Each structure stands twice: as C-alpha cells, then as structure tokens.
Amino acid sequence: MRVTIMRHQHRRQRRFNHSSTAATCLAVMATTNLVSQPVSTSKINLDARTQQAMIDAINDEYYARALYNAIIEKFGQVRPFINIVQAENRHVQLWNKLFNQYGLPIPEDAYAGKIEAPDSLKTACQMGVEGEIANVQMYDKFLEFVQERDLRAAFTQLREVSQNRHKVAFERCLSRFSDF
C-alpha cells in the first residue's frame, strides 16, 4: 500500500513539475490538444504563468475525475467518490467557462478512461486525502501570482472546497478502515 501511495505522490508531483516550461506547454497546447475553439472573440492578455496555472488546474480536475470514475467502476457507487466526481464535473465546467472567457483553447482531457483504480478502497481514500492536500498547495502557489479577480476567485473557491469538503470527506472515508 505504501508503495502505491508513493507512486501516486510521485505521479502527482511529476504533473506539477512542468509549470516552469509554461511557454513550451502553451505552444504545444495551441497546436495539438484542443477540444474546442474559444467562444469569446475578445482577447484578454494573460501572462504565460497565469495561463499555465489555468491549464494545471483543469488538468488536475480531469485527473481527479478520471481517477474517481475508475474507482466507481471498480468498487461501485461508493461515497464519497460518487459525490466528489460530480463536483469535479462542475469544476471542469467552471474552467471551460473561464478558458472561453479569456479566449483560450480548452485543453483536451488526456486522463478520461486512462487511469487505473487502486487495489483497495482504503488506498483510494488515502489517495483522495493526499490529492486534496496537494490541491490546496497548488492553489496556494497560484494565488501568489495570479492577479485577475475572477481567476483568483476560482482558485480560492476550489481551494476551500478541497480543504474543507473533499479532504474531510476522504478522511472520513479513510477512518472507516482504521479498525482493519
């Protein structure tokens, strides 16, 4: 179990280590990973770091949604996964709206159907706790430099949901296994 958790932490860390190559990622995104064209015709200039924060945020939502869907597929309609996967869908919708508002292409969901569920529900709950802790840290990092009010509001809202709802739900889930 510890090896699985460490692998998950390593994969999650690896996903966020690419932030320093924002310009390269944006160039690749602009040419290969588009799901839709922006709805808005007005261009609002965002610096590359802010654009990369948006990309990292939506990719995190995609990853979480794919993981929770895999867990539900493997273990059935288990709480909190059935509730939180719906929240992840709403978060993706929020990011889609913001990408469109800023005239940016919406990144493709590269995780759907490609993530494996862990071997046990206990491990899944532990991964959920660790993922939400990483989310809070990610949002804290973004809030250090993002200036746009609507993006700050989105990062703040998602940070609070991670810290005060999702993490708590996964901790409750994990506590069900403490007697085993």
Sequence and secondary structure as in RCSB ss.txt:
>XXXX:A:sequence
MRVTIMRHQHRRQRRFNHSSTAATCLAVMATTNLVSQPVSTSKINLDARTQQAMIDAINDEYYARALYNAIIEKF
GQVRPFINIVQAENRHVQLWNKLFNQYGLPIPEDAYAGKIEAPDSLKTACQMGVEGEIANVQMYDKFLEFVQERD
LRAAFTQLREVSQNRHKVAFERCLSRFSDF
>XXXX:A:secstr
 HHHHHHHHHHHHHHHGGGGGHHHHHHHHHHT BSS  S        HHHHHHHHHHHHHHHHHHHHHHHHHHHH
 S TTHHHHHHHHHHHHHHHHHHHHHTT   B  S TTT    SSHHHHHHHHHHHHHHHHHHHHHHHTT   HH
HHHHHHHHHHHIIIIIHHHHHHHHHTTTT 
